[in-house]
Amino acid sequence: MSQAPRRTGFSGPTLVRLLARLTDADVPEPGNSLSGQLSQWLGWADAIALSAALKGSPPAVPPGTRASDSTEEERECARVRTALANAVREDGAGAGRRRGPARPSALPDPVEAQVDYAVYRQRYVTQQQSMETAIGNLRGRLRIALSGRAPGMAKLAMVDTVMERVLGAREQTLLGTVPTLLEAHFQRLRQAEAAALAEAQAAGQPAPVTAGAWLAVFRKDMQSVLLAELDLRFQPIEGLLAALRDS
């Protein structure tokens, strides 16, 4: 069964490189710096809100407020991350068990709706929603922890609040395209296997692969993409944790 070509020349986040390889997309290197890209993403109202957070004074910490232990916050973040990663892996393993063993004698039709991508799209979206909720809660928790530290850390918490609000919608839009990109990979794997099996059958040769093997390949690829997306979504958490440690 033919596989998607492996791309090695592109540098960038693991999620982007993985999607480029699976979809054989021609992804150009970014031409602008990070600050230049941010200036294109932020509207004038967003820029004003960010400027106000940078220049404003952080709210006073109420007397008697206990600064949380950074070790405790790190343990909680590690627990949530592990739980999210395990949910991705268990969902992929469960899909294989639910589907059951493939029938070697069956020749899959590439346009047959025996395996509907809509099922996998919904599972991917469900995992995305779980990540968004859990990581959003962690981010808010870390901001509260930072607010109880030095004024500089409290200001960082204010800036992160604005950044999450103004960039969250764009992040959701961009990550929302991932299931659509994976659908093309899903169809390509299925059609490649069907063509290989049909060619072998027409030539009277043994089947080169077990019918349905393409789906196991796709499930593994989808799991890799979800784990790479989890790493990407966790980057703000790692930044806030680093600030909490330094404070």
N, C-alpha and C positions, 0 to 999 in steps of 0.2 A: 504494500500500500504506500502510495507516495505521501511524503511528508512536506509540510510547509518549509520553504528554504530558510536556512538560518542566517540572520543578518548579524554581522559582527562589527561593522564600521561606525554605528551610531552610538553616541554617548549620551547618557541622560538617566532619568530615574528608571529603576528596574521595571516598573509597570509599563512605561512607554517603550522601552526596548523589547519587552516581551510581546506586547501587542504588535509592534512593528514586525517582529519575526513571524508571529502566527498569522498575520494578515498580509504579509509581504508588502507592507505599505512603504512608500518612499517618504520617510520622515526627514525633513531638512534640519540641520543644526539651527538652533535659535540665533537670529541675527541681532537681537537687542539684548542689552544687559537686563538683569532682574529689575532694576529700578525703572528702566525704560518700559518693560512689559507691564509693571504695576501702574505706571502713569496712563497706559492705554486702558487698563481695566477699571480704574477708579474714576467715577464721575466727579463733578465739581462738589456736589453735596458730600460725597464720601471723603474727598480731600479735606473739606472743611472740618468734618467730624474727626478725621485723623489728626489734623493740625491742632484741634482743640484738646485732644487727648495728650498730645505730646507737650503742649504748652501749659496745660492746666495743672492745678495742684491736686494731688490724690486726696481722697476723703480721709479725715482723721480716723485713726483706729480707736474704737471705744475702749475706755479704761478697763483693765482686767481681762482683755482679750488674750488668749493663750496662742502663741504661734505654734502651728502644727509641726510635727516632726517630719523632716524630709524623708527619713527612712520609711516612715509609715505611708507616706504618699507614694513612694517608689514601689512599695509592696503592693499597694492597691492598683497602681497602673500596670504592674507586671501581671497581677491576677486577672485583670480585665483583658489585657492583650492575649494572655494564654487561653482564656475562655473563648474569645472571638476566633482565634486560630484553630482551636479544637473544634468549634462549631463548623468551621469551613471543612476541616478534614473529615469529620463525622458525617456531614451531609453528603460528601462525595462518596464515602464508603457505603453509606446507606442507600444511595442511588443504585450502586452495583448490586446490592443484595435484593432491592425491590424488583429490579429488572429480571434477575435470575440468569441462568446460563443461556448462552446463545445456542440456536439450533444450527449445527454445522451444515445441514442440508438446505437451509433457507437461503435464497439469493435475494438480498435486499433490493428493493426498488428505490432509486435515489429520490423519487418524487412521492413515494408512499408516505402517508402520515402515520406510520407505525410508531415512529419516535418523533414526537412533536417538539420543536425547539421552544415553544411557548412554555413548556414545563421548566426547562433549564433557565429561560429568561426570568421566570417568576422566582425561582430559587436564588438566582444571582441577585435580583433586586431585594429579596428578603434579607440576604446576608448584608447587602449595602445598608439597608435600613437599620439593622442591628448594630453595625459599626457606627453609623452616624449618631444614633442615640447614646450608645455607651461612651463613645469618645467625646461627644458633646458634654455629657455629664462630668467626665473626668476633667475636661478643660475648665469647666466652671469651678470645679472643686479646687484645682490648682491655682486658679486666679484668686479664690478666697484665701488660700494659704499664703500666696504672695502678698496679698493686701495687708496681712498682719506682720509683715517684715518691714524693712527699711522703706523710706518714701520712694526711692528709686524703683524698688520692686513693685510697690503699689502702682506706680505710674505704668510700669510694664504691663501689669494686669489690665489697666485701663486701655492701653494700646491694643492688647490682644483681644479685648472685647470688641473694639471697633473693627479690627482686622477680620475677626470671625464673622461679623455681621456683613461687612461690605464684600468679602471674598467668598463667603459661604455659598451664595447663589451661583456664582460662576463655577465654583468647584463642583456643586451638585449637577450643573448642566454638563460639564465636561465628563465627569465620571458616569453620568447617565447615558453616555454614548457607548460605553464599554460593552453592554450586552448586545447592542446592534453589531459592533465589530466582531464579537464572538460568534454571532449567527453565521457570518460569512465563512468563518473557519469551520463551524459545525457542518455546513452544507458541503464545503469542499472536501472534508474528510469522508463524508458519507458517499459522495459521488465518486471519489477516487477509488474507494473500496469496491463499490458496485461495478465500476468499469473493469477493475482488475479481475474480479470474480467472473464477470461475463466473458472477458477475453480468454480466461483459462478454460471455462466451460466450452466455449466455441472451439477451442483448439484441442479439446479432449485431454487437458492436462489437470493435475491436481490443483486444488485451490491454493493460491499463494498465502492466504490468511484465513483464519476462521471468520465466518460471517458474523458481523456485529462487533469485530475487534475495534473498529474505528471509534465506537462510542466510549470504550474504555480510555482510548487516547484523548478524546475530547474532554472527558470528565477530569482527567489528570491535568490537562492544560487549563481548564476553567479553574481548578483548584489553585494552580500556580498563579493565575491572574488575580484571584481573590486575595491570596496571601500577599502578593505584591501591592495590591491596593491597600490592604491593611497597613503595610509598612509606610506607604505614602500618607495615609490619613493620620498616622501616629506621629508624624514629624513635629507638629506644633506641641504635642504632649512632651516629646523629648526635649524641646527647647525650653518649655516652662519648667520641666524637672531640673534641667541644668541650671537655670536661674535660681531655683529654690535651693539647690545644693550650694551654690556660690554665696547665697545670702546668709 
